[in-house]
Amino acid sequence: MFLFGMASTPLTAFAAAGLFAAGTAFWWPTMLGITSERFPRGGALLINLMGGAGMLSVAVALPLIGSAFDQYGAGAALQRVALLPVILTVVFGSLYLYFRARGGYRPVRLSTEEAIPAGEM
């Protein structure tokens, strides 16, 4: 993973960008799907809050990453930024082990008795 922080050719830089794009393409919809399955009563409001939290994290992270690039240079900054996926892997791996210890991941289902009829919200 740290090898992508030391990209010295266009091919390795595009490989790193491709890895980032694949992560973005699969993690983001997965997060929204899990949120909607685990918290079905949240509905569209909760999905929008998840989207807002993602956009807020980008608004906070990009200036920090930009200042790291300015302070350390591109190669050293990419090595530091490469730690972020490692941290996320630990967090999501912990969630996986937690759900596995509880017997696996199961979506929460609303019964018809618990559902709020349309127009009563």
C-alpha positions as CSV (number, residue, x, y, z in Angstrom):
1,M,0.0,0.0,0.0
2,F,2.8,2.4,0.8
3,L,4.3,1.6,-2.6
4,F,1.6,3.7,-4.2
5,G,2.9,6.7,-2.2
6,M,6.2,6.4,-4.0
7,A,4.8,6.4,-7.5
8,S,7.6,7.4,-9.8
9,T,6.1,6.6,-13.2
10,P,2.8,7.6,-14.8
11,L,1.8,3.9,-14.8
12,T,2.2,3.6,-11.0
13,A,0.4,6.9,-10.5
14,F,-2.5,5.7,-12.6
15,A,-2.5,2.4,-10.7
16,A,-2.8,4.3,-7.5
17,A,-5.6,6.5,-8.9
18,G,-7.4,3.3,-10.1
19,L,-7.2,1.8,-6.7
20,F,-8.6,4.9,-5.1
21,A,-11.4,5.0,-7.8
22,A,-12.3,1.4,-7.1
23,G,-12.5,2.0,-3.4
24,T,-14.7,5.0,-3.9
25,A,-16.9,3.2,-6.3
26,F,-17.6,0.3,-3.9
27,W,-17.3,1.7,-0.4
28,W,-19.7,4.7,-0.8
29,P,-22.7,2.8,-2.2
30,T,-22.0,0.0,0.4
31,M,-22.1,2.5,3.2
32,L,-25.4,3.9,2.0
33,G,-26.9,0.4,1.5
34,I,-25.9,-0.8,5.0
35,T,-27.2,2.4,6.5
36,S,-30.6,2.0,4.8
37,E,-30.8,-1.7,5.8
38,R,-29.7,-1.3,9.4
39,F,-31.7,1.8,10.1
40,P,-34.8,1.6,7.9
41,R,-36.8,4.1,9.9
42,G,-34.3,6.7,9.1
43,G,-35.5,6.8,5.5
44,A,-34.3,9.4,3.1
45,L,-33.3,11.8,5.9
46,L,-30.7,9.4,7.2
47,I,-29.3,8.7,3.8
48,N,-29.0,12.5,3.2
49,L,-27.3,12.9,6.6
50,M,-24.8,10.2,5.6
51,G,-24.2,12.0,2.3
52,G,-23.7,15.3,4.2
53,A,-21.3,13.6,6.6
54,G,-19.3,12.3,3.6
55,M,-19.2,15.8,2.0
56,L,-18.2,17.4,5.4
57,S,-15.4,14.9,5.8
58,V,-14.1,15.8,2.3
59,A,-14.3,19.5,3.2
60,V,-12.2,18.9,6.3
61,A,-9.8,16.3,4.9
62,L,-8.8,18.1,1.6
63,P,-7.3,21.2,3.2
64,L,-5.4,19.0,5.6
65,I,-4.1,16.8,2.8
66,G,-3.2,19.9,0.7
67,S,-1.2,21.4,3.6
68,A,0.6,18.1,4.0
69,F,1.5,18.2,0.3
70,D,2.8,21.8,0.7
71,Q,4.7,21.0,3.9
72,Y,6.3,17.6,3.0
73,G,6.3,17.4,-0.8
74,A,4.3,15.0,-2.9
75,G,6.1,11.8,-2.2
76,A,6.2,12.1,1.6
77,A,2.6,13.4,1.7
78,L,1.4,10.4,-0.4
79,Q,3.0,8.1,2.1
80,R,1.2,9.7,5.0
81,V,-2.1,9.8,3.1
82,A,-1.7,6.1,2.4
83,L,-2.3,5.5,6.1
84,L,-6.0,6.6,5.7
85,P,-7.1,3.4,3.9
86,V,-5.2,1.4,6.5
87,I,-7.2,3.1,9.3
88,L,-10.5,2.5,7.4
89,T,-9.6,-1.2,6.9
90,V,-9.1,-1.5,10.6
91,V,-12.4,0.2,11.4
92,F,-14.4,-1.8,8.8
93,G,-12.6,-5.0,9.7
94,S,-13.6,-4.4,13.3
95,L,-17.2,-3.9,12.2
96,Y,-17.1,-7.1,10.2
97,L,-15.8,-9.1,13.2
98,Y,-18.4,-7.5,15.5
99,F,-21.3,-8.6,13.2
100,R,-19.7,-12.0,12.7
101,A,-19.6,-12.5,16.4
102,R,-23.3,-11.7,16.6
103,G,-24.1,-14.4,14.0
104,G,-23.6,-12.4,10.9
105,Y,-25.0,-9.2,9.3
106,R,-28.8,-9.1,9.1
107,P,-30.8,-6.2,7.8
108,V,-33.5,-4.8,10.1
109,R,-36.9,-5.4,8.6
110,L,-40.0,-3.3,9.5
111,S,-43.2,-5.2,10.0
112,T,-46.4,-3.8,8.7
113,E,-47.5,-3.1,12.3
114,E,-44.5,-0.9,13.0
115,A,-44.6,1.0,9.7
116,I,-45.8,4.5,9.8
117,P,-48.7,5.0,7.3
118,A,-48.1,7.6,4.6
119,G,-49.2,11.1,5.5
120,E,-48.7,10.6,9.3
121,M,-45.1,11.7,9.5
